[in-house]
């Protein structure tokens, strides 16, 4: 039988991952406002989009897991 719920240590790791991704998103967003170089700003925008997509994907996975319980 497959386990569908997270163990306590797994839940803590997921929480830390979410916090780290959110912090990265906030830092990139705030730093993009002061960056003048177009190439750097473009790179930062790509990184920001990637982090946002990762966070959305993690949210989708966790939501699906909660609904399956």
Order of alpha helices (4+ residues) and beta strands (2+ residues): alpha-alpha
